[in-house]
Amino acid sequence: MDGVDTTRLERFRQLRKEIRGSNEHLIVGVDVAKDNHHAFFGTATGKTLLKRLIFPNNLQGYEKLYTYVEAAKVKNNLNKVVFGLEPTANYHKPLGEHLIKSGFDVVLVAGTAVKRNRELLDGRWDKHDTKDAANVADLVSQGKCLFYEYPIMRLRELRNLLSFKRRLKKLEHGTKVRIRNHLLAQFFPELDPYFSRMSSCSLSVVKWCLEPSVIAGLEYDEFLRLVAPGKRTINQQEHVKLIWKKAFESIGCNAGETVQFEAKMMVEELQHVRESISGVEEKIEEICLNFPEYKYLLSIPGFGKDISSKVLGAIGNPFRFDNAKQVIKLSGWDLNANRSGKSSGNATAVISKKGKADLRYALYQAALVASSRNQHFVAYFTEKLRQRSREKGIKTKMRVKLAAKLLVVAWTLMKKQEPFNPEYLKVT
């Protein structure tokens, strides 16, 4: 996808090979914050060059950092610089982007690694910004760092929109739950079974006449025009009539003006969120169409627009992965087990769940659809279940394995730039 990012990846791999005990690297560990960053200068051999440098999160602060870096290089006869950052919310991104654009090598240090390594520095759990910066530098000097991915703008835009869509989906779900558990449960419990089956009419009932006594005071035709204006299907009319009849025998509490006002506002909020989600999905598809890999992902059975965009955003540049195991770890489908001690022979491996949860969910849904609707996947799934159908939970386990395989297939298609071929299912 991006030659620049690929070049940076090659430099990172070389860095991890040569950083231990290097006499030519200046390591700058940065404890990232919102307003002021703390930096520590050291070498890969454990020598401290500058214990603390505080610089503000602005252009003047970055220039101050560069000045001290150049001085440390000249003074200590070092010709290579690597910056280590611990990702903190989004605060590290402006600094990371500025360093990359300036031509520096930038790596990330995982928060869990920082936490576990903190005590090893001096045998204490003491935590402060200066020590954290030294902790980051210490991990970089051991090669225990991660690649700082800085992909092309289109991919960054796609990931931002996917993140935004995820937040909107949570907001939509939260609003729906509040309508059902707060409003319907109190004032019209009988409406709840129909709420998910015909959302538009049910929302109209909540918005305009939540109180059952109000519905009971309306004629059916009048109620139908209120909650389902315009053209109506026979199915809609039947459901509306059922709701109208339920209102006559409802056990709901009496709702005042404020309750109806709240219901109206919540329904409008839900409708607005759904419109926003629709707009975001259109923009996501518009961006995805600019990637040649997108059409190949769509050719995979079970992969629709939503799942293809998530996989595309997660993998990004397929050439940054050396093998399928790395791709599987990205989603958290990799297996782990505690095989230490006498019980190691009986240890049962489970998925790590250390990767992207939304990607795992999407892939499982794709596996569920493919294993039940596509003839090639149905045959593959059936063969995997042969002589194991009585095992507890075996179908779920096999679908998890199929989901992991689908991710590897998607990665392969992105690399080879070719559509899905059922022959991939024969590869073990």
HELIX and SHEET records of a PDB file:
HELIX    1   1 GLY A    3  GLU A   18  1                                  16    
HELIX    2   2 LEU A   59  ASN A   76  1                                  18    
HELIX    3   3 HIS A   92  LYS A  101  1                                  10    
HELIX    4   4 GLY A  111  ASP A  122  1                                  12    
HELIX    5   5 ASP A  129  SER A  141  1                                  13    
HELIX    6   6 MET A  153  ARG A  178  1                                  26    
HELIX    7   7 ILE A  179  LEU A  184  3                                   6    
HELIX    8   8 ALA A  185  PHE A  187  1                                   3    
HELIX    9   9 PRO A  189  LEU A  191  5                                   3    
HELIX   10  10 ASP A  192  PHE A  195  1                                   4    
HELIX   11  11 SER A  199  TRP A  208  1                                  10    
HELIX   12  12 PRO A  212  ALA A  216  1                                   5    
HELIX   13  13 TYR A  220  VAL A  227  1                                   8    
HELIX   14  14 ILE A  234  ALA A  247  1                                  14    
HELIX   15  15 GLU A  257  CYS A  288  1                                  32    
HELIX   16  16 GLU A  293  LEU A  298  1                                   6    
HELIX   17  17 LYS A  305  ILE A  315  1                                  11    
HELIX   18  18 PRO A  318  ARG A  320  5                                   3    
HELIX   19  19 ALA A  324  SER A  331  1                                   8    
HELIX   20  20 LYS A  342  ASN A  346  5                                   5    
HELIX   21  21 ALA A  357  ARG A  373  1                                  17    
HELIX   22  22 GLN A  375  LEU A  385  1                                  11    
HELIX   23  23 ILE A  394  LYS A  416  1                                  23    
HELIX   24  24 PRO A  422  LYS A  426  5                                   5    
SHEET    1   A 6 THR A  48  PRO A  56  0                                        
SHEET    2   A 6 ASN A  36  THR A  43 -1                                        
SHEET    3   A 6 HIS A  25  ASP A  31 -1                                        
SHEET    4   A 6 LYS A  80  LEU A  85  1                                        
SHEET    5   A 6 ASP A 105  LEU A 108  1                                        
SHEET    6   A 6 LEU A 146  PHE A 147 -1                                        
SHEET    1   B 2 LEU A 335  ASN A 336  0                                        
SHEET    2   B 2 VAL A 350  ILE A 351 -1                                        
END                                                                             
